[in-house]
Amino acid sequence: MLGRFLLVAVVAGWFLVPPVMSADAMFDSNGVKIHYLTAGQGEPIVLLHGWMSDSSMWGSLDTNPMAKEFQLIAMDFRGHGKSDKPHQPEQYGPDMAEDVVRLLDYLKLPKAHLVGYSMGAIVAGKVAGTHPDRVISIVYGGQAPILTGAAKRDAREIDVFAKAVEAGNGLGPYLEDVWPANKPKITPKQADALAKLLYRGKDVVAFAAAGRGIKHLDVTPDQLKRCKVPTLLIHGSQEAESTQKRVAAILKFLDRGELHVIDGTDHVTTLAAPEFGKTIDRFLRANQQKPADR
């Protein structure tokens, strides 16, 4: 399940436009430098990318139509993009959620809409569970928060990646292991070539550490229930069965949750579907704060 996150990095983002951003800055998050991009004015929307991806997956913030009504903020998680890349797993997990809150503090924003895809959705869930007062609405794309006790069941593919990194013999075997069953089988030679392309210039040790930390982003049902904000869960009809089951389980704990399924898309192709962006746009516009709530 989690191994598919890497493929998000090779698919264009929300509106399929070149990743050319305007405001490009860094801030210090308890000793770790975090990179972020901003565009537009209005209620803030924080965009949270997937594992082994970065803020560029959301495309150009400048040309995103939502920038006419909202302040768009796309951050690079620690270990990703232009942010610092600690190699210790204990520097990830809950600290990734705290980075989001610290960014809001740094920008002097009391609340924000959160839009997370894949790992970003899991981080958004941790923010919702630990800081419900900082959230206006949430979009969980292609994933849902990890309920306490469920994380270990989904850790296998991260372990495969981390062990491949530790072995130092290339990541081709990892790609072979996580290659989608519904795709033509990849050969070892093809896997090695693709791994070299995907991970050229990347800090794979940091990726492995971040992956190891995902299991510590879990939340309890009671924590989720305390965050009573509008929540959209969106994924493709061909999303992994384990993810669809997690989404269904999470919905039971959300007073204001809604599910949207995009027909015919999977974890990767959902991002490229026009329906994905349009559905999120409608949801965010419908859930802007009233003046009395600001």
N, C-alpha and C positions, 0 to 999 in steps of 0.2 A: 504493500500500500504506500508507504512513505517513500519508497524508492522511485516512484513515478514523479516525485517533486522535481527531479533533475530535468525532466523533459519540458517542464514549464519554461525553463530558461531559454529554450530554443524555439519557442513559439511567440509571435508578436503579441503584445498585451491588449489592454481593454479596447482601444479603438483602432489598433493596427496602424499606427502612425509612427514616424521616426522618433526615437527617444532624444529629442532636443529640448532641454529644459532651460528656464531662465534663472531663477534664484537657486543658488547652489551653495550650501553652507555646512558647517560642522558645529557640533556642540559637545561638551564634556558631560558624559553620563557616569558619574561616580568613578572617574578615572579612565573610562573608555570613550574614545572619540567616535561619535555617531554622525554619519553623513545623511543629509536630507535635502529635499528639493521642495520648493513651494511655487505656487502660481494662483492667481485669482484672489478675490475678496469675498467675504461672507462667512457663513458658518463653516467651521473647519471639518474636512474629511481627511482622516489619516489612512493612507493606503499601505497595506502590509503584504509583502511579497512572500513567495514560497521558498522552501529549502533549496540552497544552491542557486538561487536566482538573485535578483537585486531590484532596486527601485525602477530600473529601466523597463521592467516587464509591463509597467502601466502605460508605456508610450509617452508621448509628449504632453506634459501638463498644460503648456501654453495653448495648444490647439484643441484641448479637450473642452467641449461645449459646457461642461459643468463648471469650468473656471469662471464663467460669466455670473454664476450665482453663488459659488462656494469658494472657500480657500482650500485648495488641494495641497496636501502634504504627503510626499512619498519618501519614506525613510529606508535606508539600508540597515538591516539587522546587523548587530555585531557578528563578525565572522563572514560578512558578505559585502560585496560592492566596494565602496570606498571607506567603509567603517573599519575601525580597528579589528584585528583578528586574533583574539586570545586562543591559545591551543589547549587550555584546560577545560574539560567538560563542565566543571563546577562554576565556570564563569558564564554559563548560558542558562537554560531553563528559566526560572522566574525572573532573572535579570533581564531577559529579552522583553518581558512584559513591562518591567519597571522602566526600561528605556523609553517605551511609548509614553508612559506617564511623565517621566522626566522631560521628554521633549515638549509635552503640553505645558509643563511648568516653565520651561525655558522660553517658550513662545507666549507665555502669559495667557494661556487658553484654559478656561475652567472646564470646558467639555468639548467633545468632538464626536462626530460620526466615525465609526471604524469599519473599514472594508478590508477584509483579509481573505487571501486565497491560499489554499493548501496549508502549509505551516503557518502562514499569516493568519488564517482563521483560528488555528489553535492558540496562537499568541493573543488574538483578539478575545478569545474565550477566557483566557487567564486574566486579562485586564478587566473584563466584565465581572469576573468572579471576585476579584480582589479590590477593584476600584469602581464599583457600579455608579458612583456619583460623578464620574468623569466621562460618562458615555451618554450620547444623545440617541443613537440608534446603532445597530450592528448588522453587517452583512457577512455571513459565513459562506465563502465560495469554495466548492470542491472539497469541503471538509467540515468538521464540527469540533467543538471543544472536546477534550479528552476527559472522560469521567474518571474520577479516582478509582483505581483498581483495574482499569482497562488498558493502561498504557503498555504494560509488559507484553500483552498479546500482539501488539502492533510493532514491536521493536526489531523483528527479525531482519528486515531489509537494511535498517540502519546498522545493525551489527555486521552484516555482510560487507557493507561499504567500509565501515571503520576497520574491520579486520583486513580488508584488501589494502587500505591505506597503510596500516601497520606493517603488512608483509612487504610492501615496497616493490611489488612485481607488476605494477600497473593495475588499471581499473577495468580492463577488458573482461575479466571473469565476473566482476560485479555486474556489468551491463548484461552479460549473458544470463546471469541469475535472475535479474529483475525484468528482463525483456517481456513485454506483454504477450500473453499466450495467444491472443487473437491476431498477432502480427506474424509475417513470415519469419521463420527462425533465423537468428543472426549467427554467423560463423565466428569462431575465435579470432580470425584475422580481421573481420569486419568490426568486431567488438573492440579490439585493440586500437584500430584506426579511429573509430568513433570516440573512444575514451580520450585519446590524445587530442582530438579536436575539441571535445567538450570541456576538458579540464586544463587546456593549455593556459598557463599564466594564473591558474587558480590555486588558492591555498586550500588544498584538500584536507590537510590536517585540521584546519579551522572548521571546514564543512563537517568533518567527522565529529568534532567536539560539539558543534551545534546540534547535530543529529542525536548524539548521546543525551543532550539536555532536554530534548522534546518531551521525554516521559515525565519530566518534572514540571511540565506546564499543565498538569491535571487540575481539575476543579471538582468540587462536590456538588451534588444536586441542590443542596441548600444554598450554596454560593450562587448558582445560576438563577435560582428562584428569586434571589434578592435583587437581581438586575432586571427591573421590570420595564425595559425599553423595547420599542419596536425592533423586531429581529427578522431578517430574511435569511433563509437557508436556500442556496441555489447550487444545483449540480446537474450533470448530464444524466440521461437515462441509462447510459452505458458506464457510469461511474462504478468503481469497485464495490462489490457487494458489502464488504466490511464497512466502507464509508457510508453507504446508504443505510445500513443498520444503525450506525452511530448517529446519523442525522435523525432517524426516526425516534431513537431513544432520547435525544436531546429535546426534540419538540415537545415531549411530555412534560418537561420542566419549564417551558416558556409560556407565560401568560399571553404574550403578544407576538408569538412566533408564527411565521408563514413559510411554506415550502413552495419553491418553483423548480420544476424539472424541465430541462431542455431536451427535447426529443432527439435521439440519435447521436449525442456527443458523449465523449469520455473525459477523463481528468485533464487531458491536454487540449482537446479540440473545443471544449466548453469555452475557453478563453477567447477563441477566435470567432465564436458565434455572435452575430449582431444582437441576438436576443439576450445575451448575457449582459452587455452594457446597457441596453435599453431597459431591461427589467430593474437593474440597479439604479439607473437614473430616476425612473418613476418612483421607486421606493424612497430614495433619499429626498426627492422633492416633496413627496407626500408627508414626510416626517420631519420637516424643518420645525424648529422650535417656535412656539408662539412668543410674542414679546414678553409676556408675563413670566415665561419660563427661563429667560436668558439671564 
